[in-house]
Amino acid sequence: MKEDRLRRLTGRGLITERELKNIVSEAENSGTYPEEILLENGVPGYEVLLSLAGYHDCPFVEFDESVLLSRSLIEKVDMEELKRRLWVPLSVSEGSAEVIAYMPGDPRLCEQIRQTLHVSSITFRVALPYDIIRIIEHNQDVNPHFPPAGGRTPLAMVRTFFADRRSLMACQRTELAKGRTGLAFIRTGVSFIAIALLLLRVFGTGYLLFLEVPLFISGMVMAFDGLVWYIPARRKGKRKTVCRATGPVPGEAVLKVSNPGDDPVFSRSEPVAGAPELRVSWSSLSPVMRRRFLASDRTYYAEERTLLACFRTEMARARTGLAFTRTGSAFIGLGMALLRQFSGGPWRLFDAFILLTGTVMAFEGFFWYFPGRRAGNEGLKAVKRMTDGESIWDFVFPPSRKGDNSNIASSSVLRNPGLPGIWATTGLALERTVLAERRNVMARFRTVMARSRTGMAFIRTGMSIFSIGLGLQLYFGAGSVAWTSCNIVLMVCGILFIADGFTWHVPAEKMRKEMPYCFGDMEIIDPDYGRPNAEWGKAVFNHDEV
């Protein structure tokens, strides 16, 4: 039957009978279609289609982006099953259907169509296998060989879930910042309480009560208010986030989301066969195919920003933990000073309680510190990897990326910048993708700056610990070996924190000077892709006017 469908080619002298038999045999052995082998051997596609149309006595159809299927039909059929069966319905009305198929005369195919579409009459159009698959994929809104998850609507859903996750992490960072503010209240309150108790123990219950009581009450109020701010932040800060990317394969695999809801799971499909070659031939892609790749790029950039936001959240947890450590250090220093200054008496239990409380707080701060330190190091590696990787500029404007602008005018995107029509939507998609890439660059910069702030938190914590040890040593001297050893341990821990903080802060400061993103004036272009670039509007904001 397959030979009979292509017999016209031998009558036209395009191939011989022997060649046709060899091609059909080769197709059966390799699992491909004889039409594909004919096209690879240089037989014109229209000749193959005319042969099929003549055999089946029906018109032929080639792939074209204007061949659109009814949305109601798409929802009723399994598009992946249609790709395997090589047929697709064009229209259905009053018990009849118009169908594009590779084998219109197959009785089993006809029966399947009748059962699927619930029709009795079928009008066929014949098409080549690849054209049928492309018609289906085009209506699925995916590029060749991409899974349904590669459509712009599923990708937009993935980006929405990424945005939701970033919003949740932003809320968590805000709560952590509120917790750090609460800890500052607690430290201030502890200072007031310490001063009041010190005056009470030194001068007794004389006229200074007018000063001691307000100080003590103010300290208690501030400490309680700080706890009210800190406890919710501590509870939310315990929710650890897993900072993991699905894999750096932009444009070659598809990001998808499963288990949608409060805990979505993101994954990436296997690399799509032929996607890298298709991506490289950017200038030959249709506007719709370009927009699909651009949607995939924006989804990849959204994943990058989400990953960097996760690292920043973990570093915010570390800064909150270090603020807790500094508060605990203040308690430790106060308890040690009171124990050494006032020996004996009923106050000794209170002094020991302050020292023990500070120790517990300091150790809990260290518990928050180590995951944040790990996230900071992984975040810096991720920033370097993302910076060295390919971006939208490598595919759309490769000459400008490589520093050679001699041929940039030959780009089909830039040759007629004022051309309206199909380039309008594609131009907007390209601009959104370029803006997304710029947001990613700034997200990387924010991540490095967050690492620098975390390093400064290391330094502040180290200076607090070192100052407490040094102050106690200078005030009480080296009379006690045990207390001197404690002071030395405090000073050594402080120096280690300071050194670690500088290793985080210095590289960030170097990068900050290399990325001057803050200017006195800012220009925002208002694009109108239906008009030439020279006629686009521009809004200029001056720093002095803001």
Buried (B, 14 or more C-beta within 10 A) or exposed (E): EBBEBBBBBBEEEBBEEEBBEBBBEEBEEEEEBBBBBBBEEEBEBEBBBBBBBBBBEBEBBEBEBEBEBEEEBBEEBEBEEBBEBBBBBBEBEEEEBBBBBBBBBBEEBBEBBBEBBEBEEBBBBBBBBBBBBBBBBBBBBBBBBBBBBBBBEBBEBBBBBBEBBBEBBEEBBEBBBBBBBBBBBBBBBBBBBBBBBBBBBEEEEEEBBEEBEEBBEBBBEBBEBBBEBBEEBBEBBEEEBEBEBBEBBBBBBBBBBEEEEEEBEBEBBEBBEEBEEBBEEBEEBEBBBBBBBBBBBBBBBBBBBBBBBBBBBBBBBBBBBBBBBBBBBBBBBBBBBBBBEBEEEEBEEBBEEBBEBBBEBBEBBBEBBEBBBBBBEBBBEBBEEBEEEEBBBBBBBBBEBEEEEEEEEEBEBEEEBBBEEEBBBBBBBBBBBBEBBBBBBEBBBBBBBBBBBBBBBBBBBBBBBBBBBBBBBEEBEEEEEEBBEBBBEBBEBBBBBBEBBBEBBEBBEEBBEEEEEEEEEEEEEEEBBEEEEEEBEEEEEEEEEE
